[in-house]
C-alpha cells in the first residue's frame, strides 16, 4: 500500500503560492500542486477561469456562512469532495486480507 503513496510524483505535493483578487482584495493562497490541478479541472468543468471559480466559491461560502474561515483548507476539502465523487478504482491499490502490522505484536 505505501508503494502507491511513496511513488507518487513529487510535483503533486510541491506547494505553490498564487496571488488572486477576491472581493476587490488581493490575497495569496498556498496549496500543493495536486490541489491546484484539481481546482483548475473543476473550474474548467464549470466553464470558468480558475480566478472566477475561486471568487464564486468564496462568495457562495460568504453568503451561506457569513464569513470564510481558512479558505485554503476549504479549497483542499472541496478537492477531496470532488475527487471522491468522481472516484475511479486505482488498480495498484489492494486491500490486504490481513493487517500489515498488528499493534499487539
KOLGU-4560 file (N, C-alpha, C; in nm, 3 decimals, padded with zeros to 5 digits):
<recs>
<n_xx: 00.082 n_yy: -00.119 n_zz: 00.000 ca_xx: 00.000 ca_yy: 00.000 ca_zz: 00.000 c_xx: 00.087 c_yy: 00.126 c_zz: 00.000 mol: A seq: 1 type: UNK>
<n_xx: 00.190 n_yy: 00.131 n_zz: 00.080 ca_xx: 00.273 ca_yy: 00.251 ca_zz: 00.087 c_xx: 00.342 c_yy: 00.279 c_zz: -00.046 mol: A seq: 2 type: UNK>
<n_xx: 00.368 n_yy: 00.175 n_zz: -00.124 ca_xx: 00.430 ca_yy: 00.192 ca_zz: -00.255 c_xx: 00.349 c_yy: 00.290 c_zz: -00.340 mol: A seq: 3 type: UNK>
<n_xx: 00.218 n_yy: 00.275 n_zz: -00.338 ca_xx: 00.130 ca_yy: 00.363 ca_zz: -00.415 c_xx: 00.149 c_yy: 00.509 c_zz: -00.375 mol: A seq: 4 type: UNK>
<n_xx: 00.157 n_yy: 00.534 n_zz: -00.246 ca_xx: 00.170 ca_yy: 00.671 ca_zz: -00.196 c_xx: 00.313 c_yy: 00.722 c_zz: -00.207 mol: A seq: 5 type: UNK>
<n_xx: 00.410 n_yy: 00.635 n_zz: -00.180 ca_xx: 00.550 ca_yy: 00.677 ca_zz: -00.178 c_xx: 00.605 c_yy: 00.707 c_zz: -00.317 mol: A seq: 6 type: UNK>
<n_xx: 00.545 n_yy: 00.647 n_zz: -00.420 ca_xx: 00.596 ca_yy: 00.665 ca_zz: -00.555 c_xx: 00.517 c_yy: 00.766 c_zz: -00.638 mol: A seq: 7 type: UNK>
<n_xx: 00.436 n_yy: 00.846 n_zz: -00.571 ca_xx: 00.365 ca_yy: 00.950 ca_zz: -00.646 c_xx: 00.464 c_yy: 01.057 c_zz: -00.690 mol: A seq: 8 type: UNK>
<n_xx: 00.433 n_yy: 01.127 n_zz: -00.798 ca_xx: 00.524 ca_yy: 01.232 ca_zz: -00.846 c_xx: 00.543 c_yy: 01.341 c_zz: -00.741 mol: A seq: 9 type: UNK>
<n_xx: 00.668 n_yy: 01.381 n_zz: -00.721 ca_xx: 00.697 ca_yy: 01.485 ca_zz: -00.622 c_xx: 00.626 c_yy: 01.616 c_zz: -00.655 mol: A seq: 10 type: UNK>
<n_xx: 00.604 n_yy: 01.643 n_zz: -00.783 ca_xx: 00.536 ca_yy: 01.764 ca_zz: -00.824 c_xx: 00.399 c_yy: 01.776 c_zz: -00.758 mol: A seq: 11 type: UNK>
<n_xx: 00.332 n_yy: 01.663 n_zz: -00.737 ca_xx: 00.197 ca_yy: 01.666 ca_zz: -00.680 c_xx: 00.193 c_yy: 01.725 c_zz: -00.540 mol: A seq: 12 type: UNK>
<n_xx: 00.298 n_yy: 01.706 n_zz: -00.462 ca_xx: 00.295 ca_yy: 01.759 ca_zz: -00.326 c_xx: 00.389 c_yy: 01.878 c_zz: -00.304 mol: A seq: 13 type: UNK>
<n_xx: 00.444 n_yy: 01.930 n_zz: -00.412 ca_xx: 00.516 ca_yy: 02.058 ca_zz: -00.402 c_xx: 00.411 c_yy: 02.168 c_zz: -00.390 mol: A seq: 14 type: UNK>
<n_xx: 00.437 n_yy: 02.266 n_zz: -00.305 ca_xx: 00.339 ca_yy: 02.373 ca_zz: -00.291 c_xx: 00.372 c_yy: 02.491 c_zz: -00.380 mol: A seq: 15 type: UNK>
<n_xx: 00.268 n_yy: 02.563 n_zz: -00.410 ca_xx: 00.281 ca_yy: 02.682 ca_zz: -00.493 c_xx: 00.187 c_yy: 02.788 c_zz: -00.436 mol: A seq: 16 type: UNK>
<n_xx: 00.238 n_yy: 02.909 n_zz: -00.427 ca_xx: 00.157 ca_yy: 03.022 ca_zz: -00.383 c_xx: 00.109 c_yy: 03.098 c_zz: -00.505 mol: A seq: 17 type: UNK>
<n_xx: -00.019 n_yy: 03.124 n_zz: -00.510 ca_xx: -00.076 ca_yy: 03.201 ca_zz: -00.620 c_xx: -00.148 c_yy: 03.323 c_zz: -00.563 mol: A seq: 18 type: UNK>
<n_xx: -00.133 n_yy: 03.432 n_zz: -00.632 ca_xx: -00.199 ca_yy: 03.556 ca_zz: -00.593 c_xx: -00.326 c_yy: 03.573 c_zz: -00.673 mol: A seq: 19 type: UNK>
<n_xx: -00.430 n_yy: 03.619 n_zz: -00.606 ca_xx: -00.556 ca_yy: 03.644 ca_zz: -00.674 c_xx: -00.632 c_yy: 03.755 c_zz: -00.604 mol: A seq: 20 type: UNK>
<n_xx: -00.734 n_yy: 03.803 n_zz: -00.672 ca_xx: -00.817 ca_yy: 03.909 ca_zz: -00.618 c_xx: -00.954 c_yy: 03.851 c_zz: -00.588 mol: A seq: 21 type: UNK>
<n_xx: -00.996 n_yy: 03.862 n_zz: -00.463 ca_xx: -01.128 ca_yy: 03.816 ca_zz: -00.421 c_xx: -01.198 c_yy: 03.930 c_zz: -00.350 mol: A seq: 22 type: UNK>
<n_xx: -01.315 n_yy: 03.963 n_zz: -00.398 ca_xx: -01.391 ca_yy: 04.072 ca_zz: -00.336 c_xx: -01.317 c_yy: 04.203 c_zz: -00.337 mol: A seq: 23 type: UNK>
<n_xx: -01.239 n_yy: 04.227 n_zz: -00.442 ca_xx: -01.166 ca_yy: 04.352 ca_zz: -00.454 c_xx: -01.037 c_yy: 04.357 c_zz: -00.374 mol: A seq: 24 type: UNK>
<n_xx: -01.004 n_yy: 04.250 n_zz: -00.303 ca_xx: -00.883 ca_yy: 04.247 ca_zz: -00.222 c_xx: -00.784 c_yy: 04.146 c_zz: -00.280 mol: A seq: 25 type: UNK>
<n_xx: -00.658 n_yy: 04.184 n_zz: -00.283 ca_xx: -00.553 ca_yy: 04.092 ca_zz: -00.327 c_xx: -00.517 c_yy: 04.000 c_zz: -00.211 mol: A seq: 26 type: UNK>
<n_xx: -00.502 n_yy: 03.874 n_zz: -00.243 ca_xx: -00.464 ca_yy: 03.776 ca_zz: -00.142 c_xx: -00.377 c_yy: 03.670 c_zz: -00.208 mol: A seq: 27 type: UNK>
<n_xx: -00.316 n_yy: 03.587 n_zz: -00.130 ca_xx: -00.239 ca_yy: 03.476 ca_zz: -00.186 c_xx: -00.280 c_yy: 03.348 c_zz: -00.114 mol: A seq: 28 type: UNK>
<n_xx: -00.277 n_yy: 03.240 n_zz: -00.189 ca_xx: -00.315 ca_yy: 03.109 ca_zz: -00.136 c_xx: -00.204 c_yy: 03.012 c_zz: -00.171 mol: A seq: 29 type: UNK>
<n_xx: -00.163 n_yy: 02.935 n_zz: -00.073 ca_xx: -00.058 ca_yy: 02.834 ca_zz: -00.092 c_xx: -00.120 c_yy: 02.695 c_zz: -00.082 mol: A seq: 30 type: UNK>
<n_xx: -00.109 n_yy: 02.620 n_zz: -00.191 ca_xx: -00.162 ca_yy: 02.483 ca_zz: -00.197 c_xx: -00.063 c_yy: 02.393 c_zz: -00.268 mol: A seq: 31 type: UNK>
<n_xx: -00.077 n_yy: 02.265 n_zz: -00.248 ca_xx: 00.002 ca_yy: 02.167 ca_zz: -00.320 c_xx: -00.046 c_yy: 02.164 c_zz: -00.465 mol: A seq: 32 type: UNK>
<n_xx: 00.045 n_yy: 02.130 n_zz: -00.557 ca_xx: 00.011 ca_yy: 02.130 ca_zz: -00.700 c_xx: -00.105 c_yy: 02.037 c_zz: -00.733 mol: A seq: 33 type: UNK>
<n_xx: -00.118 n_yy: 01.926 n_zz: -00.664 ca_xx: -00.230 ca_yy: 01.835 ca_zz: -00.690 c_xx: -00.363 c_yy: 01.906 c_zz: -00.666 mol: A seq: 34 type: UNK>
<n_xx: -00.368 n_yy: 01.993 n_zz: -00.565 ca_xx: -00.491 ca_yy: 02.067 ca_zz: -00.539 c_xx: -00.514 c_yy: 02.175 c_zz: -00.645 mol: A seq: 35 type: UNK>
<n_xx: -00.408 n_yy: 02.245 n_zz: -00.686 ca_xx: -00.424 ca_yy: 02.345 ca_zz: -00.793 c_xx: -00.474 c_yy: 02.278 c_zz: -00.921 mol: A seq: 36 type: UNK>
<n_xx: -00.418 n_yy: 02.162 n_zz: -00.952 ca_xx: -00.461 ca_yy: 02.089 ca_zz: -01.073 c_xx: -00.609 c_yy: 02.053 c_zz: -01.064 mol: A seq: 37 type: UNK>
<n_xx: -00.650 n_yy: 02.007 n_zz: -00.947 ca_xx: -00.791 ca_yy: 01.969 ca_zz: -00.930 c_xx: -00.882 c_yy: 02.090 c_zz: -00.938 mol: A seq: 38 type: UNK>
<n_xx: -00.842 n_yy: 02.201 n_zz: -00.878 ca_xx: -00.923 ca_yy: 02.322 ca_zz: -00.885 c_xx: -00.935 c_yy: 02.373 c_zz: -01.029 mol: A seq: 39 type: UNK>
<n_xx: -00.827 n_yy: 02.364 n_zz: -01.104 ca_xx: -00.833 ca_yy: 02.404 ca_zz: -01.245 c_xx: -00.927 c_yy: 02.313 c_zz: -01.323 mol: A seq: 40 type: UNK>
<n_xx: -00.926 n_yy: 02.185 n_zz: -01.291 ca_xx: -01.017 ca_yy: 02.090 ca_zz: -01.356 c_xx: -01.163 c_yy: 02.123 c_zz: -01.323 mol: A seq: 41 type: UNK>
<n_xx: -01.190 n_yy: 02.151 n_zz: -01.195 ca_xx: -01.326 ca_yy: 02.186 ca_zz: -01.154 c_xx: -01.372 c_yy: 02.313 c_zz: -01.226 mol: A seq: 42 type: UNK>
<n_xx: -01.286 n_yy: 02.414 n_zz: -01.226 ca_xx: -01.320 ca_yy: 02.541 ca_zz: -01.292 c_xx: -01.350 c_yy: 02.519 c_zz: -01.439 mol: A seq: 43 type: UNK>
<n_xx: -01.269 n_yy: 02.439 n_zz: -01.506 ca_xx: -01.291 ca_yy: 02.412 ca_zz: -01.648 c_xx: -01.425 c_yy: 02.341 c_zz: -01.670 mol: A seq: 44 type: UNK>
<n_xx: -01.458 n_yy: 02.247 n_zz: -01.583 ca_xx: -01.587 ca_yy: 02.177 ca_zz: -01.595 c_xx: -01.704 c_yy: 02.272 c_zz: -01.573 mol: A seq: 45 type: UNK>
<n_xx: -01.682 n_yy: 02.376 n_zz: -01.493 ca_xx: -01.785 ca_yy: 02.475 ca_zz: -01.469 c_xx: -01.786 c_yy: 02.585 c_zz: -01.575 mol: A seq: 46 type: UNK>
<n_xx: -01.691 n_yy: 02.577 n_zz: -01.669 ca_xx: -01.683 ca_yy: 02.677 ca_zz: -01.775 c_xx: -01.633 c_yy: 02.813 c_zz: -01.727 mol: A seq: 47 type: UNK>
<n_xx: -01.546 n_yy: 02.811 n_zz: -01.626 ca_xx: -01.493 ca_yy: 02.935 ca_zz: -01.568 c_xx: -01.341 c_yy: 02.931 c_zz: -01.565 mol: A seq: 48 type: UNK>
<n_xx: -01.284 n_yy: 03.049 n_zz: -01.555 ca_xx: -01.142 ca_yy: 03.056 ca_zz: -01.526 c_xx: -01.124 c_yy: 03.017 c_zz: -01.379 mol: A seq: 49 type: UNK>
<n_xx: -01.002 n_yy: 02.985 n_zz: -01.341 ca_xx: -00.976 ca_yy: 02.948 ca_zz: -01.202 c_xx: -01.010 c_yy: 03.065 c_zz: -01.110 mol: A seq: 50 type: UNK>
<n_xx: -00.968 n_yy: 03.185 n_zz: -01.148 ca_xx: -00.995 ca_yy: 03.304 ca_zz: -01.066 c_xx: -01.144 c_yy: 03.327 c_zz: -01.046 mol: A seq: 51 type: UNK>
<n_xx: -01.220 n_yy: 03.313 n_zz: -01.152 ca_xx: -01.365 ca_yy: 03.331 ca_zz: -01.144 c_xx: -01.428 c_yy: 03.223 c_zz: -01.056 mol: A seq: 52 type: UNK>
<n_xx: -01.383 n_yy: 03.099 n_zz: -01.071 ca_xx: -01.435 ca_yy: 02.990 ca_zz: -00.989 c_xx: -01.407 c_yy: 03.015 c_zz: -00.841 mol: A seq: 53 type: UNK>
<n_xx: -01.283 n_yy: 03.054 n_zz: -00.807 ca_xx: -01.248 ca_yy: 03.077 ca_zz: -00.668 c_xx: -01.327 c_yy: 03.192 c_zz: -00.609 mol: A seq: 54 type: UNK>
<n_xx: -01.347 n_yy: 03.297 n_zz: -00.688 ca_xx: -01.426 ca_yy: 03.411 ca_zz: -00.642 c_xx: -01.571 c_yy: 03.370 c_zz: -00.619 mol: A seq: 55 type: UNK>
<n_xx: -01.626 n_yy: 03.293 n_zz: -00.711 ca_xx: -01.764 ca_yy: 03.245 ca_zz: -00.698 c_xx: -01.780 c_yy: 03.158 c_zz: -00.574 mol: A seq: 56 type: UNK>
<n_xx: -01.688 n_yy: 03.065 n_zz: -00.555 ca_xx: -01.693 ca_yy: 02.978 ca_zz: -00.438 c_xx: -01.683 c_yy: 03.060 c_zz: -00.310 mol: A seq: 57 type: UNK>
<n_xx: -01.589 n_yy: 03.151 n_zz: -00.305 ca_xx: -01.570 ca_yy: 03.236 ca_zz: -00.187 c_xx: -01.700 c_yy: 03.311 c_zz: -00.155 mol: A seq: 58 type: UNK>
<n_xx: -01.760 n_yy: 03.370 n_zz: -00.257 ca_xx: -01.883 ca_yy: 03.447 ca_zz: -00.236 c_xx: -01.999 c_yy: 03.360 c_zz: -00.190 mol: A seq: 59 type: UNK>
<n_xx: -02.008 n_yy: 03.239 n_zz: -00.244 ca_xx: -02.115 ca_yy: 03.147 ca_zz: -00.202 c_xx: -02.097 c_yy: 03.104 c_zz: -00.057 mol: A seq: 60 type: UNK>
<n_xx: -01.973 n_yy: 03.079 n_zz: -00.016 ca_xx: -01.946 ca_yy: 03.044 ca_zz: 00.124 c_xx: -01.978 c_yy: 03.163 c_zz: 00.213 mol: A seq: 61 type: UNK>
<n_xx: -01.940 n_yy: 03.280 n_zz: 00.170 ca_xx: -01.968 ca_yy: 03.403 ca_zz: 00.246 c_xx: -02.118 c_yy: 03.422 c_zz: 00.262 mol: A seq: 62 type: UNK>
<n_xx: -02.194 n_yy: 03.403 n_zz: 00.156 ca_xx: -02.340 ca_yy: 03.416 ca_zz: 00.162 c_xx: -02.401 c_yy: 03.313 c_zz: 00.256 mol: A seq: 63 type: UNK>
<n_xx: -02.348 n_yy: 03.191 n_zz: 00.252 ca_xx: -02.405 ca_yy: 03.082 ca_zz: 00.332 c_xx: -02.368 c_yy: 03.090 c_zz: 00.480 mol: A seq: 64 type: UNK>
<n_xx: -02.240 n_yy: 03.120 n_zz: 00.508 ca_xx: -02.191 ca_yy: 03.117 ca_zz: 00.646 c_xx: -02.170 c_yy: 03.255 c_zz: 00.708 mol: A seq: 65 type: UNK>
<n_xx: -02.170 n_yy: 03.359 n_zz: 00.626 ca_xx: -02.147 ca_yy: 03.493 ca_zz: 00.679 c_xx: -02.000 c_yy: 03.529 c_zz: 00.693 mol: A seq: 66 type: UNK>
<n_xx: -01.912 n_yy: 03.433 n_zz: 00.680 ca_xx: -01.768 ca_yy: 03.455 ca_zz: 00.684 c_xx: -01.699 c_yy: 03.335 c_zz: 00.619 mol: A seq: 67 type: UNK>
<n_xx: -01.575 n_yy: 03.354 n_zz: 00.582 ca_xx: -01.498 ca_yy: 03.246 ca_zz: 00.522 c_xx: -01.374 c_yy: 03.224 c_zz: 00.608 mol: A seq: 68 type: UNK>
<n_xx: -01.377 n_yy: 03.115 n_zz: 00.684 ca_xx: -01.262 ca_yy: 03.080 ca_zz: 00.768 c_xx: -01.172 c_yy: 02.984 c_zz: 00.692 mol: A seq: 69 type: UNK>
<n_xx: -01.046 n_yy: 03.014 n_zz: 00.688 ca_xx: -00.943 ca_yy: 02.926 ca_zz: 00.630 c_xx: -00.980 c_yy: 02.878 c_zz: 00.490 mol: A seq: 70 type: UNK>
<n_xx: -00.978 n_yy: 02.971 n_zz: 00.396 ca_xx: -01.017 ca_yy: 02.943 ca_zz: 00.258 c_xx: -00.931 c_yy: 02.835 c_zz: 00.195 mol: A seq: 71 type: UNK>
<n_xx: -00.802 n_yy: 02.832 n_zz: 00.227 ca_xx: -00.714 ca_yy: 02.728 ca_zz: 00.171 c_xx: -00.759 c_yy: 02.589 c_zz: 00.213 mol: A seq: 72 type: UNK>
<n_xx: -00.797 n_yy: 02.572 n_zz: 00.338 ca_xx: -00.847 ca_yy: 02.442 ca_zz: 00.385 c_xx: -00.979 c_yy: 02.408 c_zz: 00.318 mol: A seq: 73 type: UNK>
<n_xx: -01.065 n_yy: 02.508 n_zz: 00.300 ca_xx: -01.191 ca_yy: 02.485 ca_zz: 00.231 c_xx: -01.165 c_yy: 02.436 c_zz: 00.089 mol: A seq: 74 type: UNK>
<n_xx: -01.064 n_yy: 02.493 n_zz: 00.023 ca_xx: -01.030 ca_yy: 02.451 ca_zz: -00.113 c_xx: -00.980 c_yy: 02.307 c_zz: -00.115 mol: A seq: 75 type: UNK>
<n_xx: -00.896 n_yy: 02.271 n_zz: -00.019 ca_xx: -00.847 ca_yy: 02.132 ca_zz: -00.013 c_xx: -00.963 c_yy: 02.035 c_zz: 00.008 mol: A seq: 76 type: UNK>
<n_xx: -01.051 n_yy: 02.068 n_zz: 00.101 ca_xx: -01.167 ca_yy: 01.980 ca_zz: 00.127 c_xx: -01.259 c_yy: 01.973 c_zz: 00.006 mol: A seq: 77 type: UNK>
<n_xx: -01.274 n_yy: 02.084 n_zz: -00.066 ca_xx: -01.355 ca_yy: 02.084 ca_zz: -00.188 c_xx: -01.295 c_yy: 01.989 c_zz: -00.291 mol: A seq: 78 type: UNK>
<n_xx: -01.164 n_yy: 01.990 n_zz: -00.302 ca_xx: -01.097 ca_yy: 01.898 ca_zz: -00.395 c_xx: -01.120 c_yy: 01.753 c_zz: -00.355 mol: A seq: 79 type: UNK>
<n_xx: -01.115 n_yy: 01.724 n_zz: -00.225 ca_xx: -01.139 ca_yy: 01.587 ca_zz: -00.177 c_xx: -01.282 c_yy: 01.544 c_zz: -00.208 mol: A seq: 80 type: UNK>
<n_xx: -01.377 n_yy: 01.633 n_zz: -00.189 ca_xx: -01.517 ca_yy: 01.602 ca_zz: -00.221 c_xx: -01.530 c_yy: 01.575 c_zz: -00.370 mol: A seq: 81 type: UNK>
<n_xx: -01.472 n_yy: 01.661 n_zz: -00.452 ca_xx: -01.479 ca_yy: 01.645 ca_zz: -00.597 c_xx: -01.418 c_yy: 01.511 c_zz: -00.640 mol: A seq: 82 type: UNK>
<n_xx: -01.300 n_yy: 01.480 n_zz: -00.588 ca_xx: -01.232 ca_yy: 01.356 ca_zz: -00.625 c_xx: -01.309 c_yy: 01.233 c_zz: -00.575 mol: A seq: 83 type: UNK>
<n_xx: -01.366 n_yy: 01.241 n_zz: -00.456 ca_xx: -01.440 ca_yy: 01.125 ca_zz: -00.403 c_xx: -01.566 c_yy: 01.098 c_zz: -00.484 mol: A seq: 84 type: UNK>
<n_xx: -01.624 n_yy: 01.202 n_zz: -00.541 ca_xx: -01.745 ca_yy: 01.183 ca_zz: -00.621 c_xx: -01.715 c_yy: 01.136 c_zz: -00.763 mol: A seq: 85 type: UNK>
<n_xx: -01.592 n_yy: 01.155 n_zz: -00.805 ca_xx: -01.553 ca_yy: 01.107 ca_zz: -00.938 c_xx: -01.449 c_yy: 00.997 c_zz: -00.924 mol: A seq: 86 type: UNK>
<n_xx: -01.458 n_yy: 00.925 n_zz: -00.813 ca_xx: -01.357 ca_yy: 00.825 ca_zz: -00.779 c_xx: -01.357 c_yy: 00.710 c_zz: -00.879 mol: A seq: 87 type: UNK>
<n_xx: -01.237 n_yy: 00.671 n_zz: -00.914 ca_xx: -01.215 ca_yy: 00.558 ca_zz: -01.002 c_xx: -01.126 c_yy: 00.461 c_zz: -00.925 mol: A seq: 88 type: UNK>
<n_xx: -01.149 n_yy: 00.335 n_zz: -00.943 ca_xx: -01.066 ca_yy: 00.236 ca_zz: -00.874 c_xx: -00.921 c_yy: 00.250 c_zz: -00.918 mol: A seq: 89 type: UNK>
<n_xx: -00.832 n_yy: 00.245 n_zz: -00.823 ca_xx: -00.689 ca_yy: 00.251 ca_zz: -00.851 c_xx: -00.640 c_yy: 00.108 c_zz: -00.860 mol: A seq: 90 type: UNK>
<n_xx: -00.593 n_yy: 00.066 n_zz: -00.978 ca_xx: -00.558 ca_yy: -00.075 ca_zz: -00.996 c_xx: -00.448 c_yy: -00.126 c_zz: -00.903 mol: A seq: 91 type: UNK>
<n_xx: -00.354 n_yy: -00.042 n_zz: -00.862 ca_xx: -00.244 ca_yy: -00.087 ca_zz: -00.778 c_xx: -00.281 c_yy: -00.096 c_zz: -00.631 mol: A seq: 92 type: UNK>
<n_xx: -00.396 n_yy: -00.044 n_zz: -00.594 ca_xx: -00.436 ca_yy: -00.039 ca_zz: -00.454 c_xx: -00.523 c_yy: -00.159 c_zz: -00.422 mol: A seq: 93 type: UNK>
<n_xx: -00.472 n_yy: -00.247 n_zz: -00.337 ca_xx: -00.547 ca_yy: -00.366 ca_zz: -00.298 c_xx: -00.556 c_yy: -00.368 c_zz: -00.146 mol: A seq: 94 type: UNK>
<n_xx: -00.673 n_yy: -00.397 n_zz: -00.097 ca_xx: -00.691 ca_yy: -00.407 ca_zz: 00.047 c_xx: -00.632 c_yy: -00.539 c_zz: 00.092 mol: A seq: 95 type: UNK>
<n_xx: -00.544 n_yy: -00.531 n_zz: 00.189 ca_xx: -00.480 ca_yy: -00.653 ca_zz: 00.240 c_xx: -00.581 c_yy: -00.737 c_zz: 00.316 mol: A seq: 96 type: UNK>
<n_xx: -00.571 n_yy: -00.867 n_zz: 00.300 ca_xx: -00.661 ca_yy: -00.958 ca_zz: 00.370 c_xx: -00.635 c_yy: -00.954 c_zz: 00.519 mol: A seq: 97 type: UNK>
<n_xx: -00.508 n_yy: -00.932 n_zz: 00.558 ca_xx: -00.471 ca_yy: -00.923 ca_zz: 00.698 c_xx: -00.399 c_yy: -00.792 c_zz: 00.719 mol: A seq: 98 type: UNK>
<n_xx: -00.409 n_yy: -00.736 n_zz: 00.839 ca_xx: -00.338 ca_yy: -00.610 ca_zz: 00.864 c_xx: -00.188 c_yy: -00.628 c_zz: 00.846 mol: A seq: 99 type: UNK>
<n_xx: -00.124 n_yy: -00.525 n_zz: 00.797 ca_xx: 00.019 ca_yy: -00.529 ca_zz: 00.776 c_xx: 00.094 c_yy: -00.533 c_zz: 00.908 mol: A seq: 100 type: UNK>
<n_xx: 00.043 n_yy: -00.459 n_zz: 01.006 ca_xx: 00.109 ca_yy: -00.454 ca_zz: 01.137 c_xx: 00.001 c_yy: -00.462 c_zz: 01.243 mol: A seq: 101 type: UNK>
<n_xx: 00.012 n_yy: -00.556 n_zz: 01.329 ca_xx: -00.082 ca_yy: -00.571 ca_zz: 01.438 c_xx: -00.019 c_yy: -00.508 c_zz: 01.561 mol: A seq: 102 type: UNK>
<n_xx: -00.090 n_yy: -00.415 n_zz: 01.624 ca_xx: -00.037 ca_yy: -00.344 ca_zz: 01.740 c_xx: -00.004 c_yy: -00.438 c_zz: 01.856 mol: A seq: 103 type: UNK>
<n_xx: -00.067 n_yy: -00.553 n_zz: 01.860 ca_xx: -00.043 ca_yy: -00.648 ca_zz: 01.970 c_xx: 00.087 c_yy: -00.726 c_zz: 01.951 mol: A seq: 104 type: UNK>
<n_xx: 00.146 n_yy: -00.722 n_zz: 01.832 ca_xx: 00.268 ca_yy: -00.799 ca_zz: 01.806 c_xx: 00.389 c_yy: -00.734 c_zz: 01.865 mol: A seq: 105 type: UNK>
</recs>
